[in-house]
Amino acid sequence: MPDDEDHDVLRATTESRIWDFVAATVGSRASIAESTVADGIGLIEVTPYTPGARAIWIVFDYWLTVSVGENGGTWELKYTEEDVNFLISLLAAVFDGRIDEVFAPGRSIVTVTLADGDVVQERGYNGCLPFLVPMPYWPRWGRRVGYLAYSDTAPSEPPRGATQGPPPSQMLAVRGALAETYDVTEITDHQSGEAWFFECRSESGRAVIVSAGDEDDIVVEHAGAFWRDWAVDHADLPDLIGRAAAHVRTILDQQ
């Protein structure tokens, strides 16, 4: 890295370049805020007016950091021409809606498709849950959200896979079926688009995580293993709820 004085000049030049690119590209489709935090660290926040499009944070510190996801989707870059060009390509992809995020409790992975067809991914974690509850293959079964492109008009439909409104009915039913017997705690640090989930714990301390999306599915995780089941149709929902509750009881009642 260059010395401090040269680095400050490089940082300021890069921040100005990125600001100009963002302003010229998104125009009136988003609000753009530039601020300075501690020790002269620059910050650019891009907030789209389109519901379901992805907001962006860019931090100009000793490293150049960009975040385009909830938990995952954070890249730490250098102030090289190659990395700055990558950042510009990444921003353009997010503006165009070429970005997906897969959520599981306490974690997510962001996938961005660049204009040249290259696909880049970054995963991230939130809190201690990912370390306490391993979830094999979660990028395969997690809740997928496809973010929308920045637009001058609001979309008529929510983004693909986004969780809207209250928890799904099957989640409420399973939670209610277990609450009289076990200690049930709703985990509330989920983000928009992530599956709803809660923790269910027996008196002995054995615990499971129960999650559900909006497609009539239920997932039960315990000790690094997971069980997942779907309702064949709406009429099958009561049976699905019973199967899930029975599976949780089997785990929690083990001695």
N, C-alpha and C positions, 0 to 999 in steps of 0.2 A: 504494500500500500504506500502511497505517497506520504510526505511529511504532513503535519497538521495544517499548515497554511495552504499548501497545494490541495489538500483534501477538502478544505472548506470551500475553495474556489470551484473544485470539481463538483461538490455537492450542490452548491448554489446554481451552477450552470445546468446540472442535470434536472434539478427541481423545476427550473424555468422551462426547460425543454419539455418535460412531462406535462407541466401545466398547459403549455401552448398546445400540445397534442390533444390532451383531454378536452380543452375548451373548444378547439376547432372540430373535434370529432363528434362530441355529444350535443353541442349547441344548446338548444333550449330543452333537451330531453332529460336533463338532470340538473341538480344543484351541485355546484363545485365550491368547496370551502378550503381555503389555505390558511394554516395557522403555524405558529412557532411554539413549541413546548420547551421543556428544560434544556439548558445548554445549547440553545440555537437549533434544536432538532426540528426539522420541517415536517409538516403533515398535510397531505391532500386527501380530502374526503369527497367521494363522488356518490351522490344519492339519487338514484333514478326516480323519475316521477311515475314510471310504469309499475304498478303492483306486480310482484312476481319476478321482476328483474333484480339483478344482484348488485348490491352496494359494494364499494371498493375503498380500501384504506391504503395509502402509500406513505411510508415513513422514511425520511431522509436523514439517517443517522450515520454512524461509522460504516454501517452496511445499508443497503437499499432494500427495504422490506415491503412486500405487497401482500395484502390479505384479500381474498375474494370468496371466502367461505365462512361457515359458522365455526367449526372446529378445525377441519382441514383447509387446504387451499391457501397456505402461507408460504411464500418463497422468499428466501434471504439471498440477495444478489450483491455482486460487486459493482463498482462504478465503471466497469469496462464497457467498451462499445458493444461487445457481444451481449452482455447482460442487459444493457439498456435497450437494445433492439429487441431482446426477448421480452422485456417488460412491455414494450409498446405492442408487440404481437399479442401478448396475453391480455392486455387491456382491450384491444380491438375485438378479440374473441368474446370477452365478457359483454361488451357493448352489443355484439351481434347475437347474443344468446347461445353461444356454442359452449355451454358450461352446464354440467350436471353435478349433483352432490348426493352421495349415499350416506344415510344416517343410521346409526345404531346407538343404543344408550351410551352417552359419554364420549362419542367418537363420530368422525365422519371422514369421507374421502372425496376430494374434488377432482373432477376430470374436465380438462379444457382441450378443445380441438382448435389448433391454430389454423391460420389461413392456408398454410402450405400442406395441411393434412396431418401434421405431427400431433400426437396426443400426449399431453403431459398430465401428471397426477401428483397430488400431495395429500397425505392424510394427517390428521391431528386429533388430539385427545383433550378432554375437559374433565378436571377433577380427578378423584381417586378411583372412581368406578371402573375405568378400563383396566386398572391394575388389580382390582379385587375380583372382577368378573370377566375372565377371558371369554371371547365369543368367536369361536372358529368360523371362518368363511363369512364373516359378517358383511363384507362388501357385496356378496352374492345375494343375500336375503334381506339386507337392510332396506329402509324406505328410500326410494330414489326420487329426487326432485330435479326436474329440468327447468332451469331458470329461463325467463323470457328475455328477448332483446329489448334494448332501450327503444321506446317508441314515443311519438308525439301524442298518441291517443292511448287511453287505458284499454287493456284487453277485456274481452267479454267473458273470458273463462279464467279460473285460477291456474297457476303453473302446474305442470304435470307432476302428480304425486304429492302435492302440497296438502298438508293437514289443515282443514278448515273447521272452525267452530269448536264445539266441545269434544271430549274423548268419544271414540266410537262406542256404539251401544254394547258390542261384545266385551269391550274393556270394562265398562261399568258393571256389566252383569257378572263377569268373573270376579272382579274386585268385591262386589257385594256378596257373592257366594262364599268367599273366603274370610271376609272381615269378622264374622262372628266367632271364628275359631282361632285365627292367627293375627299377629300384629302386622297390619298392612300400612305401608307408608307410601304415599304418592310422591314420586320424584318429579320435581317441578322445574328442573333446569333444562327442559327440552326446548328446542327452537322450532320455528315454523317449518313444517315439512318433515320433522322427525317423528317417528312412531311414538305414540303415547306409551308410557310404561310406569310400573310401580314395583315396589319391593314387598315381598311377603316373607315373614320370618316366624319360625316356631319358637316355643319357649326354650328349647335347647340351643337356639342360636343359628340353626340351619336356615339358609335363606335362598330364595329364588328371585329372579327378575322376570316379570311378566310384561310383555309388550304387545301392542296391537296397532295396526294401521287402519286404513279406511277401505280395505279390500277384503273384509271378512276373513282375516287371518289372525292367528294368535301364536306368539312365540314364548316359550318358557326356557330360561337359561339357568343352569346350575353347575357349578364346579367345572366350568370349561366345556360343558356339553349343552346342546340345545335341542329342543323338541318344537316342531312347527306343524300346524294343521290349519286347514281352510274349511270354510263352509262351501258345500257344493252349490247351494243356492240359498236364498233367504230363509226358506223353510228349514234348512239344516242348521241355522244359527243356534237354536236351543241345544241341539246335540253337541255342537262344537263347544259351546260354553261348558256343558257338562263334562266333555272329554278333557278340556283344559283344566278345569277345577279338580277333577279326579287325578290328573297327572301331578298337579302341584301338591295335593294331599299325600300322594304316594311318596314324593320326595321328602316333604316336611315331617311326615310321621315315622320315617326310618329312625331306628335307634342307633 
